[in-house]
């Protein structure tokens, strides 16, 4: 059974990463993928929006898939249903990502296995924004 990296492991991922592909990004204000991505941008990460249903997100080109990105990203952050994650894990492997991050409520053991077998770190059922804020608070305290 899969388990997430330790708190220190998650903090290392967040500190070492600079680029994040956000799969399932939305333009709608009330969607977590929008405000989490805007938070990450504000914190200095470069966001690569991924959603085949939209062309632009906050002025940025939106890509159909992580395999279409012009760079290898550090993190593939997934805002999709758990049942849709397995092919996204394969895409993350193909794209050469370092981390597959499945947002809170997104759980897929098969996807985690695919990523881990390819040497990609996996964080599952966890909000990247919550983890980042927690890291920031721990350094301030």
NUMARTOR-697461 format. One record per residue (C-alpha): residue number from 1; residue in three letters; x, y, z. Coordinates in nm, 4 decimals, decimal comma. Layout:
BEGIN
NODE   num   residuo         c1         c2         c3
NODE   NUM       ALA          X          Y          Z
...
This chain:
BEGIN
NODE   num   residuo         c1         c2         c3
NODE     1       UNK     0,0000     0,0000     0,0000
NODE     2       UNK     0,1270     0,3451    -0,0956
NODE     3       UNK     0,2207     0,6102     0,1587
NODE     4       UNK     0,3187     0,9727     0,0997
NODE     5       UNK     0,6698     1,1010     0,1600
NODE     6       UNK     0,7466     1,2279     0,5099
NODE     7       UNK     0,6832     1,5922     0,5989
NODE     8       UNK     1,0520     1,6608     0,5330
NODE     9       UNK     1,0274     1,4774     0,2017
NODE    10       UNK     0,7321     1,6915     0,0931
NODE    11       UNK     0,9129     2,0077     0,2011
NODE    12       UNK     1,2181     1,9028    -0,0017
NODE    13       UNK     0,9967     1,8529    -0,3076
NODE    14       UNK     0,8457     2,2002    -0,2649
NODE    15       UNK     1,1834     2,3661    -0,2069
NODE    16       UNK     1,3600     2,1959    -0,4982
NODE    17       UNK     1,0791     2,2433    -0,7507
NODE    18       UNK     1,0391     2,5484    -0,9733
NODE    19       UNK     0,7959     2,4377    -1,2466
NODE    20       UNK     0,4499     2,2873    -1,2045
NODE    21       UNK     0,2141     2,1527    -1,4695
NODE    22       UNK    -0,1415     2,1855    -1,3405
NODE    23       UNK    -0,3590     1,9194    -1,5039
NODE    24       UNK    -0,7273     2,0051    -1,5014
NODE    25       UNK    -0,6719     2,3768    -1,4498
NODE    26       UNK    -0,9846     2,5909    -1,4640
NODE    27       UNK    -1,0670     2,9542    -1,5319
NODE    28       UNK    -1,3650     2,9427    -1,2938
NODE    29       UNK    -1,3075     3,1448    -0,9773
NODE    30       UNK    -1,4570     2,8865    -0,7417
NODE    31       UNK    -1,2371     2,5997    -0,8624
NODE    32       UNK    -0,9471     2,4863    -0,6455
NODE    33       UNK    -0,7259     2,4426    -0,9519
NODE    34       UNK    -0,7565     2,8169    -1,0216
NODE    35       UNK    -0,6848     2,9593    -0,6789
NODE    36       UNK    -0,4214     2,6981    -0,5909
NODE    37       UNK    -0,2385     2,7733    -0,9182
NODE    38       UNK    -0,2591     3,1478    -0,8573
NODE    39       UNK    -0,1204     3,0946    -0,5064
NODE    40       UNK     0,1690     2,8897    -0,6455
NODE    41       UNK     0,2426     3,1582    -0,9059
NODE    42       UNK     0,2459     3,4212    -0,6319
NODE    43       UNK     0,4933     3,2041    -0,4387
NODE    44       UNK     0,7334     3,2030    -0,7348
NODE    45       UNK     0,6563     2,8785    -0,9159
NODE    46       UNK     0,6213     2,8739    -1,2944
NODE    47       UNK     0,2823     2,7274    -1,3865
NODE    48       UNK     0,2145     2,5352    -1,7065
NODE    49       UNK    -0,1643     2,5038    -1,7437
NODE    50       UNK    -0,2929     2,1743    -1,8863
NODE    51       UNK    -0,6532     2,1341    -1,9993
NODE    52       UNK    -0,7576     2,0363    -2,3535
NODE    53       UNK    -1,0862     2,2261    -2,3127
NODE    54       UNK    -0,9418     2,5781    -2,2788
NODE    55       UNK    -0,6860     2,7789    -2,4793
NODE    56       UNK    -0,5717     3,0449    -2,2277
NODE    57       UNK    -0,5495     3,0628    -1,8507
NODE    58       UNK    -0,4661     3,3978    -1,6895
NODE    59       UNK    -0,2961     3,4986    -2,0145
NODE    60       UNK    -0,0913     3,1786    -2,0426
NODE    61       UNK    -0,1098     2,9245    -2,3252
NODE    62       UNK    -0,2878     2,6091    -2,2082
NODE    63       UNK    -0,1513     2,2735    -2,3212
NODE    64       UNK    -0,3563     1,9659    -2,4082
NODE    65       UNK    -0,1254     1,7289    -2,2168
NODE    66       UNK     0,1928     1,7311    -2,0099
NODE    67       UNK     0,3660     1,5576    -2,3019
NODE    68       UNK     0,3025     1,8763    -2,5065
NODE    69       UNK     0,4862     2,1057    -2,2632
NODE    70       UNK     0,7949     2,2907    -2,3944
NODE    71       UNK     0,9958     2,1987    -2,0812
NODE    72       UNK     1,0346     1,9115    -1,8376
NODE    73       UNK     0,8430     2,0154    -1,5288
NODE    74       UNK     0,9316     1,9323    -1,1725
NODE    75       UNK     0,5759     1,8572    -1,0558
NODE    76       UNK     0,2654     1,7364    -1,2362
NODE    77       UNK    -0,0167     1,8525    -1,0075
NODE    78       UNK    -0,3408     1,6704    -1,0872
NODE    79       UNK    -0,6909     1,8122    -1,0362
NODE    80       UNK    -0,8876     1,5286    -1,1972
NODE    81       UNK    -1,1075     1,2449    -1,0804
NODE    82       UNK    -0,9206     0,9508    -0,9315
NODE    83       UNK    -1,0520     0,7265    -1,2115
NODE    84       UNK    -0,8837     0,9484    -1,4747
NODE    85       UNK    -0,5339     0,9563    -1,3257
NODE    86       UNK    -0,3716     0,6371    -1,4617
NODE    87       UNK    -0,3088     0,7711    -1,8151
NODE    88       UNK    -0,1918     1,1007    -1,6610
NODE    89       UNK     0,0705     0,9083    -1,4630
NODE    90       UNK     0,1943     0,7539    -1,7884
NODE    91       UNK     0,2085     1,1034    -1,9414
NODE    92       UNK     0,4091     1,2304    -1,6425
NODE    93       UNK     0,6577     0,9466    -1,6976
NODE    94       UNK     0,6808     1,0201    -2,0715
NODE    95       UNK     0,7260     1,3921    -2,0028
NODE    96       UNK     1,0114     1,3293    -1,7585
NODE    97       UNK     0,8464     1,4866    -1,4531
NODE    98       UNK     1,0096     1,4436    -1,1132
NODE    99       UNK     0,6911     1,4363    -0,9024
NODE   100       UNK     0,3309     1,3268    -0,9556
NODE   101       UNK     0,1135     1,5191    -0,7078
NODE   102       UNK    -0,2497     1,4137    -0,6728
NODE   103       UNK    -0,4598     1,6791    -0,5047
NODE   104       UNK    -0,6736     1,6246    -0,1968
NODE   105       UNK    -0,9381     1,3607    -0,2631
NODE   106       UNK    -0,7513     1,2174    -0,5633
NODE   107       UNK    -0,6354     0,8627    -0,4921
NODE   108       UNK    -0,5137     0,6107    -0,7482
NODE   109       UNK    -0,2808     0,3291    -0,6406
NODE   110       UNK    -0,2201     0,2116    -0,9991
NODE   111       UNK    -0,1093     0,5603    -1,1049
NODE   112       UNK     0,1207     0,5836    -0,8024
NODE   113       UNK     0,2750     0,2473    -0,8920
NODE   114       UNK     0,3365     0,3545    -1,2541
NODE   115       UNK     0,5098     0,6732    -1,1397
NODE   116       UNK     0,7131     0,5109    -0,8625
NODE   117       UNK     0,8362     0,2337    -1,0948
NODE   118       UNK     0,9667     0,5060    -1,3278
NODE   119       UNK     1,1496     0,6797    -1,0428
NODE   120       UNK     0,8965     0,9604    -1,0010
NODE   121       UNK     0,8072     1,0677    -0,6483
NODE   122       UNK     0,4369     1,0582    -0,5646
NODE   123       UNK     0,2235     1,2627    -0,3281
NODE   124       UNK    -0,1398     1,1527    -0,3151
NODE   125       UNK    -0,4580     1,2928    -0,1575
NODE   126       UNK    -0,2813     1,6118    -0,0486
NODE   127       UNK    -0,3261     1,9795    -0,1356
NODE   128       UNK    -0,0023     2,1346    -0,2576
NODE   129       UNK    -0,1125     2,4785    -0,1357
NODE   130       UNK    -0,1866     2,3516     0,2160
NODE   131       UNK     0,1525     2,1754     0,2264
NODE   132       UNK     0,3319     2,4869     0,1013
NODE   133       UNK     0,1613     2,7124     0,3575
NODE   134       UNK     0,2481     2,4640     0,6323
NODE   135       UNK     0,6122     2,4700     0,5219
NODE   136       UNK     0,6178     2,8517     0,5220
NODE   137       UNK     0,4634     2,8688     0,8703
NODE   138       UNK     0,7137     2,6203     1,0108
NODE   139       UNK     1,0020     2,8368     0,8893
NODE   140       UNK     0,8495     3,1537     1,0343
NODE   141       UNK     0,7908     2,9957     1,3751
